[in-house]
Amino acid sequence: MQTDTAPSPQPRQPDARHSLLDFLRLVPRYQAHLEDSHARHGDVVRQDYAGQMATDFFHPDDARDFMQHEPDDLVRWERGPEVFARLQGQSVLVTEGEVWKAQRRVLLALFHPQRLNGALPRLQQVVASEADAVLAPLVQAGAAVDLAPWFTQVSMQLIARLLFDRPLASREVTQCSQAITELSARGMRSMFMLPWLDPEGWLSRRSAWRHHPQPFLRACGRGLDTLRHGLSTTQRGARPLRQLIERQIMQALPLATGADAHQHDDQAWVVALLRAQWPDPADHTVPLRGDAHLEAVADQCMTLFLAGHETTATSLQWWASALARSPAWMAQAHEEVRRVLEGRPPAAADLANLPVVQATLKEAMRLYPAVPALFTRRTRCPFHVGRTWLPKGEMVRVTPWVMQRDARWWPDPLVFNPQRFLVRDDHRPRGAWMPFGTGARVCVGQGLAQAEMALVAVRLLQIGTWAPHATGGPDAPMPEGRWDVTYRQASHDPMAFASLRG
């Protein structure tokens, strides 16, 4: 933010202090705590949590300034990567420094707009197939439709088509969906668990001794690693998904490696990821399962699968619920789809010609961001953000949930009003809408997520219009939310489809 006052060379005094017991009480109401902190103390809040200092930036200008700072000056809060590594290994969501940069370069190539545009026809086929097979019969029968499982299923099939270029069997979808739901809740609980109450985390840290130069500690590390794998509820829960991914990697190896690899395209992302590990396939002998390079590919596939479907499915669920309670916007979106597409599937160029549909999706993501808080960072060196001096070792938080419900930028912030995204507002700062983050660590899948959501939304609107099946119809209250790793609906919200027309 612009100011006439020179920045202070010293960190600000804490606005609030919390004991360890206070912190444990705050964890179940983390969202409310952040909202209350903003209301009490303003746009920059520094708090002492049992000796650990944390600064929150609630103004979009400060948040963007911080997120766009040199990434080497920041690392993720240690607890986050430790928890995610149990499920996703050493993926781009966990690593730092040069390893992270190299991994991100590979992923940026996968998410290049030209590549995504080329994939849209395949994704459209997935959406149409899933809608025709599952939703259309339910709507024709007049049944109440719980859209949440279908959003999960279609989102999984979309990322599976990109990753493996093949559909998932219904059994695979069910197994993975059940595992991910439980792992998401468990991950959030583990994130704020005291270290000495988390034996899985203790074993994970000590098993790093397996790389120690001293033979005794190296042997201890190997033993603890074996024990960790045997006791880890996270890894046991993730086993169906991990085994699915490992099978696909082994099937893709002949397409990515060996003397004739150049004859095969890399339409499946797993092939591109394998080739990134072995740029010169002719010099490579096909490895055995357990090879470190294959583990690295499996880790990235785990992250792509989880992040590539869960946030999309969650966002679509909130969108469908919000639109169901806004009959006027439902009618506008339905009419726009009918007029622009005339019953045909959307092409890539059509998505830009559906402003009302896009506005309803953005407004749902504003009110109900799938990721309400971005990864907490720790500073590796002191620097300024606006007038605020951040010392080395400071924890810093940016929370889209608070910024996207700030009445200064969003009048009547709790009202679902897509008109906000149909007219330009020069008063609203950049960064007031930040569901995908910003800066060097902006979500690499932002373009894909928005395209997938638009494809699914359009197909749903081509099937018909819907309203809550609950008493009250459009006047029924929105479901309560539950903050796991993503912000999920805590209860079912079945819909009654009112029409079936193109």
LONU-550242 format. One record per residue (C-alpha): residue number from 0; y, x negated, z negated. Coordinates in steps of 0.05 Angstrom, whole numbers, plus 32768, in hexadecimal, padded with zeros to 4 digits. Each point is the difference from the previous one (the first is absolute). Example, Ala and Ser with C-alpha at 12.3 -4.5 7.8 and 13.67 -1.06 7.14 Angstrom:
<sites>
- i	py	px	pz
- 0	7FA6	7F0A	7F64 .
- 1	8045	7FE5	800D .
</sites>
This chain:
<sites>
- i	py	px	pz
- 0	8000	8000	8000 .
- 1	8047	7FE9	800D .
- 2	8028	7FEB	7FC3 .
- 3	8042	7FDD	7FF0 .
- 4	7FE2	7FDF	7FC3 .
- 5	7FDD	7FBD	8004 .
- 6	7FB6	8004	7FEE .
- 7	7FEE	7FEC	7FB9 .
- 8	7FDB	7FBD	7FFB .
- 9	7FD8	801B	7FC5 .
- 10	7FCB	8037	7FFD .
- 11	8018	8041	7FE2 .
- 12	7FEC	8014	7FBB .
- 13	7FC6	8031	7FFB .
- 14	8014	8049	8005 .
- 15	7FC3	8013	7FD8 .
- 16	7FC9	7FDF	7FD8 .
- 17	7FB8	8019	7FFA .
- 18	7FCA	7FE9	7FD1 .
- 19	7FB8	7FF9	8017 .
- 20	7FF1	8044	7FE2 .
- 21	803C	801D	8025 .
- 22	7FE6	7FE3	8041 .
- 23	7FBC	801F	7FF7 .
- 24	8021	8043	7FF4 .
- 25	802A	7FF9	803F .
- 26	7FC6	7FF1	802F .
- 27	7FE7	8049	8007 .
- 28	8047	8016	8011 .
- 29	8015	7FC5	802A .
- 30	8025	8029	8035 .
- 31	8026	8027	7FCB .
- 32	8011	7FC0	7FDC .
- 33	801F	7FE2	803F .
- 34	8027	8040	800E .
- 35	8019	8001	7FB8 .
- 36	8013	7FB6	8004 .
- 37	802B	800E	803D .
- 38	8021	803D	7FE1 .
- 39	8010	7FDB	7FBF .
- 40	8014	7FBB	8019 .
- 41	8015	8004	8049 .
- 42	7FEE	7FDD	8040 .
- 43	7FEC	7FBD	7FE1 .
- 44	7FD5	8003	7FC2 .
- 45	7FE4	7FC5	7FD9 .
- 46	7FCB	800E	7FCC .
- 47	7FD7	7FD7	7FCF .
- 48	7FB7	8014	7FFE .
- 49	7FE3	7FDB	7FC4 .
- 50	8022	7FBF	8016 .
- 51	7FF8	8009	804B .
- 52	8042	800D	8023 .
- 53	8001	8030	803B .
- 54	803B	8015	802C .
- 55	8002	8040	8028 .
- 56	802C	800A	803D .
- 57	800D	8049	800D .
- 58	8039	7FFB	8032 .
- 59	7FE9	7FFB	8049 .
- 60	802F	7FC6	800F .
- 61	7FE5	7FD6	7FC7 .
- 62	7FB8	8014	8010 .
- 63	8008	7FEB	8049 .
- 64	8023	7FBF	7FEB .
- 65	7FC7	7FEF	7FD2 .
- 66	7FC8	8014	802F .
- 67	801F	7FD8	8039 .
- 68	8006	7FC1	7FD6 .
- 69	7FDA	7FC2	8015 .
- 70	7FB7	8012	7FF3 .
- 71	7FEE	7FBB	7FE7 .
- 72	802E	800B	7FC5 .
- 73	7FD6	803B	7FE8 .
- 74	7FB8	800C	7FED .
- 75	7FDD	8041	7FEF .
- 76	7FF8	8011	7FB6 .
- 77	7FBF	7FDD	7FEF .
- 78	7FDD	803E	7FE6 .
- 79	8005	8025	8042 .
- 80	7FDC	7FCC	802C .
- 81	7FCC	7FF5	7FC9 .
- 82	7FED	8049	8001 .
- 83	8002	8009	804C .
- 84	7FD8	7FC0	800B .
- 85	7FC4	801F	7FDE .
- 86	7FFC	8033	8038 .
- 87	8021	7FDE	803B .
- 88	7FF3	7FB6	7FF4 .
- 89	8033	7FCD	801A .
- 90	8021	802F	8031 .
- 91	8049	8003	8015 .
- 92	800D	8030	7FC6 .
- 93	7FED	7FC9	7FCE .
- 94	8011	7FBC	801E .
- 95	8042	7FDA	7FFD .
- 96	8022	7FC6	8024 .
- 97	7FE5	7FE2	8040 .
- 98	7FBE	8026	7FFC .
- 99	8026	8042	7FFC .
- 100	802C	7FED	803A .
- 101	7FC5	7FEE	802C .
- 102	7FDC	8041	7FEF .
- 103	803E	8029	800D .
- 104	800A	7FE0	8045 .
- 105	7FBA	8016	8014 .
- 106	800D	8047	7FE8 .
- 107	8044	8005	8022 .
- 108	7FDD	7FF2	8042 .
- 109	7FD0	803A	7FF2 .
- 110	803A	802F	7FF1 .
- 111	802B	7FEB	803B .
- 112	8020	803F	801E .
- 113	7FE3	7FF3	8045 .
- 114	7FBA	7FFB	7FE3 .
- 115	800A	803F	7FD7 .
- 116	801A	8027	803B .
- 117	7FC1	7FEC	8026 .
- 118	7FD5	801A	7FC8 .
- 119	8023	8044	7FF9 .
- 120	7FD3	8024	8033 .
- 121	7FC2	7FEC	7FD9 .
- 122	8021	8016	7FBF .
- 123	8013	8042	801F .
- 124	7FB8	800C	8014 .
- 125	7FEB	7FF3	7FB8 .
- 126	8032	8032	7FE4 .
- 127	7FED	8035	8034 .
- 128	7FB6	7FF7	7FF4 .
- 129	8006	8004	7FB4 .
- 130	802D	803D	8004 .
- 131	7FD4	8025	8031 .
- 132	7FC0	7FF1	7FD9 .
- 133	8019	800F	7FBA .
- 134	8041	8026	7FFD .
- 135	7FFF	8030	803B .
- 136	7FC0	8023	7FEA .
- 137	801B	800A	7FB9 .
- 138	8042	801C	801A .
- 139	7FDC	802F	8030 .
- 140	7FD5	8019	7FC7 .
- 141	803E	800F	7FD6 .
- 142	7FE8	7FD2	7FC8 .
- 143	802D	7FDD	7FCF .
- 144	8006	7FB8	8017 .
- 145	8004	7FC5	7FD0 .
- 146	8023	7FCE	802D .
- 147	7FFB	7FC5	7FD1 .
- 148	7FB7	7FED	8012 .
- 149	800F	8009	8049 .
- 150	803D	7FD3	7FFD .
- 151	7FD5	7FCB	7FDE .
- 152	7FC9	8008	8034 .
- 153	802E	7FFC	803D .
- 154	8027	7FC6	7FE3 .
- 155	7FBF	7FDA	7FF4 .
- 156	7FE8	800E	8046 .
- 157	8043	7FE8	801D .
- 158	7FFE	7FBD	7FDC .
- 159	7FB5	7FF9	8010 .
- 160	800E	800A	804A .
- 161	8035	7FC9	7FFD .
- 162	7FD7	7FD0	7FD5 .
- 163	7FBB	800A	801D .
- 164	800A	8029	803F .
- 165	7FCC	8032	7FE8 .
- 166	7FFF	8040	7FD6 .
- 167	7FE6	8003	7FB9 .
- 168	7FC4	802B	7FF0 .
- 169	800E	803B	7FD2 .
- 170	7FD6	7FDE	7FCA .
- 171	802B	7FC2	8005 .
- 172	8040	8028	7FFA .
- 173	7FE6	8024	7FC2 .
- 174	7FE8	7FC0	7FDE .
- 175	8041	7FDA	800E .
- 176	802D	803A	7FED .
- 177	7FDE	8009	7FBC .
- 178	8002	7FB5	7FF3 .
- 179	8049	7FF9	8012 .
- 180	8016	803B	7FD6 .
- 181	7FE0	7FE2	7FC2 .
- 182	8016	7FB9	8010 .
- 183	8048	8016	800A .
- 184	8003	8020	7FBB .
- 185	7FDC	7FC5	7FE0 .
- 186	802F	7FCF	8021 .
- 187	803D	8021	7FE3 .
- 188	7FE2	8001	7FBA .
- 189	7FED	7FB6	8006 .
- 190	8046	7FEE	8017 .
- 191	801E	800F	7FBD .
- 192	7FC5	7FEE	7FD4 .
- 193	800A	7FCA	7FCD .
- 194	7FDC	7FC0	8018 .
- 195	7FD4	7FFA	7FC3 .
- 196	7FE8	8048	800A .
- 197	7FEC	7FF1	8048 .
- 198	7FBF	7FD7	8001 .
- 199	7FFC	8005	804C .
- 200	8043	7FDE	8006 .
- 201	7FED	7FCA	7FCE .
- 202	7FC0	7FF1	8027 .
- 203	8026	7FFF	8041 .
- 204	8031	7FCD	7FE6 .
- 205	7FCB	7FD4	7FE0 .
- 206	7FD2	8002	803D .
- 207	8035	7FD8	8025 .
- 208	7FE2	7FC5	7FDA .
- 209	7FCA	7FFE	8035 .
- 210	8031	7FD6	8029 .
- 211	800E	7FD0	7FC5 .
- 212	7FF5	7FB6	800D .
- 213	7FDA	7FF7	7FBE .
- 214	7FB6	8011	800A .
- 215	7FF8	8024	7FBD .
- 216	803B	802F	800C .
- 217	7FEB	800A	8048 .
- 218	7FBB	8016	7FE8 .
- 219	8020	802E	7FCC .
- 220	802C	801E	8036 .
- 221	7FC4	800F	802C .
- 222	7FDC	8021	7FC7 .
- 223	803C	802A	7FED .
- 224	8009	8013	8049 .
- 225	7FB9	8019	8003 .
- 226	800B	8027	7FC0 .
- 227	8041	801D	801B .
- 228	7FDE	801A	803F .
- 229	7FC9	801F	7FD6 .
- 230	802F	8022	7FCF .
- 231	803A	8012	802D .
- 232	8008	804B	8004 .
- 233	8034	7FF6	8036 .
- 234	7FD2	7FD9	802D .
- 235	7FC6	802F	7FF4 .
- 236	802C	803B	8011 .
- 237	8019	7FDF	803F .
- 238	7FBB	7FEC	8017 .
- 239	7FF7	8039	8034 .
- 240	8042	7FEE	8022 .
- 241	7FF4	7FB5	7FFC .
- 242	7FBA	8007	801D .
- 243	801A	802C	8038 .
- 244	8034	7FCB	8012 .
- 245	7FCF	7FC7	7FFD .
- 246	7FD0	8025	802F .
- 247	8038	800A	8032 .
- 248	8014	7FB6	7FFC .
- 249	7FBA	7FE9	800E .
- 250	7FFB	802F	803C .
- 251	8043	7FE7	801A .
- 252	7FF0	7FB6	7FFA .
- 253	7FDF	7FFA	8045 .
- 254	803F	801E	801F .
- 255	802E	7FCF	7FDD .
- 256	7FD8	7FBF	7FFE .
- 257	7FD2	7FD9	802D .
- 258	8004	7FE8	8047 .
- 259	800A	8044	8020 .
- 260	8033	801C	7FCF .
- 261	8037	7FFC	8034 .
- 262	7FDC	8037	8027 .
- 263	800E	8033	7FC9 .
- 264	8043	801F	7FEE .
- 265	801B	8005	7FB9 .
- 266	800D	804A	8000 .
- 267	7FDE	8004	7FBD .
- 268	802C	7FDE	7FCC .
- 269	7FC4	7FE0	7FDF .
- 270	7FF5	7FD8	803F .
- 271	8048	7FE8	8000 .
- 272	7FFB	7FED	7FB6 .
- 273	7FC0	7FD9	800E .
- 274	8021	7FDB	803A .
- 275	803A	7FEE	7FD3 .
- 276	7FCE	7FDB	7FD4 .
- 277	7FE2	7FDC	803C .
- 278	8035	7FF7	8036 .
- 279	7FCF	7FD8	802B .
- 280	7FC0	8028	8002 .
- 281	7FDD	7FCE	802D .
- 282	8000	7FCD	7FC8 .
- 283	7FE4	8030	7FCD .
- 284	7FB9	800F	7FEB .
- 285	7FF7	8048	7FE9 .
- 286	8002	7FFE	7FB3 .
- 287	7FD2	8020	7FCE .
- 288	8014	8038	7FD1 .
- 289	8026	7FE2	7FC5 .
- 290	8027	7FCE	802A .
- 291	8046	7FF6	7FE3 .
- 292	8020	8013	8042 .
- 293	7FDA	8041	8001 .
- 294	8014	800E	7FB8 .
- 295	8049	7FF6	8015 .
- 296	7FF8	8032	8039 .
- 297	7FDD	8032	7FD1 .
- 298	8039	7FFA	7FCE .
- 299	8034	8011	8036 .
- 300	7FD6	803A	801A .
- 301	7FFB	801C	7FB9 .
- 302	804C	7FFF	7FFA .
- 303	800B	801D	8045 .
- 304	7FCE	8038	7FF4 .
- 305	801B	8012	7FBB .
- 306	804A	7FFA	800F .
- 307	7FF6	801B	8047 .
- 308	7FE4	8043	7FEA .
- 309	8011	800F	7FB7 .
- 310	804C	8000	8006 .
- 311	7FFD	8027	8041 .
- 312	7FD2	8035	7FE3 .
- 313	8029	8006	7FC1 .
- 314	8042	8007	8026 .
- 315	7FE2	8036	802E .
- 316	7FE8	8027	7FC4 .
- 317	8045	8002	7FE1 .
- 318	801F	8011	8044 .
- 319	7FD1	803B	800C .
- 320	800D	801B	7FBA .
- 321	804B	7FF9	8006 .
- 322	8004	801F	8045 .
- 323	7FD3	8039	7FEA .
- 324	8036	8013	7FCD .
- 325	8038	7FFC	8034 .
- 326	7FF2	8038	8032 .
- 327	8040	7FF5	8027 .
- 328	7FF1	7FB6	800C .
- 329	7FB7	8011	800F .
- 330	8018	8030	8037 .
- 331	8030	7FCC	801D .
- 332	7FCB	7FCA	8002 .
- 333	7FCC	802F	801E .
- 334	8031	8017	8035 .
- 335	8014	7FB9	8012 .
- 336	7FB8	7FEC	800A .
- 337	7FF3	803D	802B .
- 338	803E	7FF5	802B .
- 339	7FF9	7FB5	800A .
- 340	7FB5	7FFA	8009 .
- 341	7FED	8044	801C .
- 342	7FBB	7FFA	7FE1 .
- 343	7FEE	7FBA	8019 .
- 344	7FF1	7FC4	7FD3 .
- 345	803D	7FD4	7FF2 .
- 346	8009	7FBE	8025 .
- 347	8024	7FC5	7FE0 .
- 348	8041	8013	8023 .
- 349	7FFD	8047	7FE4 .
- 350	8005	7FEA	7FB7 .
- 351	8049	7FED	8009 .
- 352	800E	8046	801C .
- 353	7FE9	8024	7FC1 .
- 354	803B	7FF4	7FD1 .
- 355	7FF2	803C	7FD3 .
- 356	7FB8	7FEB	7FF5 .
- 357	8016	7FB9	7FF2 .
- 358	8035	8019	7FD0 .
- 359	7FCF	8029	7FD8 .
- 360	7FD2	7FC4	7FF9 .
- 361	8039	7FD3	7FE9 .
- 362	8019	8033	7FCE .
- 363	7FBB	8006	7FE2 .
- 364	7FFC	7FB4	7FFA .
- 365	8044	8001	7FDE .
- 366	7FEC	8032	7FCB .
- 367	7FB8	7FE8	7FF8 .
- 368	7FFA	7FB7	8015 .
- 369	7FB7	7FEB	8002 .
- 370	8015	7FBF	7FDE .
- 371	8035	8014	7FCD .
- 372	800D	7FB9	7FE8 .
- 373	7FFC	7FBF	8028 .
- 374	7FDA	7FC4	7FE7 .
- 375	8024	7FE2	7FC4 .
- 376	8017	7FB9	8010 .
- 377	800D	7FC3	7FD5 .
- 378	8037	7FCF	8011 .
- 379	7FEC	7FB8	800C .
- 380	8047	7FE7	7FFC .
- 381	8043	801D	7FE9 .
- 382	802C	8025	8032 .
- 383	8033	8038	8005 .
- 384	7FF6	8047	8018 .
- 385	8046	801E	8007 .
- 386	8021	7FF2	7FBD .
- 387	7FBE	7FF8	7FDC .
- 388	7FE5	7FBB	7FEE .
- 389	7FB5	7FFD	7FFF .
- 390	7FE2	7FC5	7FD8 .
- 391	7FC0	7FDE	8012 .
- 392	7FC3	8028	7FE9 .
- 393	8023	8043	7FFF .
- 394	7FD6	803D	8014 .
- 395	8025	802C	8032 .
- 396	7FF0	8047	8014 .
- 397	8016	802B	803B .
- 398	7FEC	804A	7FFB .
- 399	8008	802C	803F .
- 400	7FEE	803D	7FD6 .
- 401	8042	7FFA	7FDA .
- 402	802C	7FEC	803B .
- 403	7FE4	8037	802C .
- 404	8011	8035	7FCC .
- 405	8046	7FE7	7FF0 .
- 406	8032	803A	8007 .
- 407	8036	7FCF	8017 .
- 408	7FDB	7FF6	8041 .
- 409	7FD6	803F	8003 .
- 410	8026	8040	7FEA .
- 411	7FD1	8030	7FDD .
- 412	7FCC	7FC8	8000 .
- 413	7FC5	802A	7FE9 .
- 414	8008	8031	803A .
- 415	7FD5	7FF6	803E .
- 416	8036	7FFD	8037 .
- 417	7FED	7FDC	8041 .
- 418	8046	800B	8019 .
- 419	8012	7FBF	7FDC .
- 420	7FDC	7FDA	8037 .
- 421	801C	8028	803B .
- 422	8049	7FEE	7FF4 .
- 423	801F	7FBC	7FF4 .
- 424	801C	7FF4	7FBB .
- 425	802F	7FC3	7FFE .
- 426	8007	8009	7FB5 .
- 427	7FB7	7FF1	7FF3 .
- 428	7FF0	7FB6	7FF6 .
- 429	7FCA	7FDD	8028 .
- 430	7FC4	7FFC	7FD3 .
- 431	800A	8044	7FDF .
- 432	7FBF	8013	8026 .
- 433	7FCE	7FC8	7FF6 .
- 434	7FB8	801B	8000 .
- 435	7FE6	7FC3	8025 .
- 436	802A	7FCB	7FDC .
- 437	802E	7FD0	8026 .
- 438	800B	7FB7	800D .
- 439	7FCB	7FCA	800C .
- 440	7FCB	8029	7FDC .
- 441	800E	8043	8021 .
- 442	7FBF	8026	800D .
- 443	7FE2	7FE4	8041 .
- 444	7FE1	8043	800E .
- 445	803F	802A	7FFE .
- 446	8000	800F	804A .
- 447	7FB6	8012	8001 .
- 448	8006	802D	7FC2 .
- 449	803A	8027	801D .
- 450	7FDD	8008	8043 .
- 451	7FBF	8017	7FDF .
- 452	8024	8031	7FD4 .
- 453	8025	801D	803C .
- 454	7FC0	8008	8028 .
- 455	7FDE	8024	7FC6 .
- 456	803D	802B	7FF2 .
- 457	8006	8015	8048 .
- 458	7FB7	8014	8006 .
- 459	8004	8028	7FC0 .
- 460	803E	8025	801A .
- 461	7FDC	800E	8041 .
- 462	7FC8	8021	7FD9 .
- 463	8031	802E	7FDC .
- 464	802E	800A	7FC4 .
- 465	7FEA	8000	7FB8 .
- 466	8016	8014	7FBA .
- 467	7FE4	7FF4	7FBB .
- 468	7FC2	802A	7FF2 .
- 469	8015	8005	7FB8 .
- 470	8024	803D	7FE4 .
- 471	8048	8000	8016 .
- 472	7FF4	7FE0	8044 .
- 473	803C	7FD7	8014 .
- 474	801E	800A	7FBB .
- 475	7FC4	7FE0	7FDD .
- 476	8014	7FC0	7FDB .
- 477	7FF0	7FBC	801E .
- 478	7FC2	7FDE	7FE3 .
- 479	800A	7FCE	7FC8 .
- 480	7FFB	7FB7	8014 .
- 481	7FD5	7FC9	7FE3 .
- 482	8014	7FB7	8007 .
- 483	7FC2	7FD8	800F .
- 484	8009	7FC5	8031 .
- 485	801F	8035	802C .
- 486	8024	8040	7FEB .
- 487	7FCB	8035	8008 .
- 488	7FFE	804B	7FF4 .
- 489	7FDF	800E	7FBD .
- 490	7FE2	8042	8016 .
- 491	7FE8	8024	803F .
- 492	8032	8026	802A .
- 493	7FD8	802C	8030 .
- 494	8024	801F	803B .
- 495	7FFC	8042	8025 .
- 496	800C	7FF8	804A .
- 497	8029	803A	801A .
- 498	7FF8	7FF7	804A .
- 499	7FD7	7FDE	8036 .
- 500	8029	7FF2	803E .
- 501	8011	7FC6	802C .
</sites>
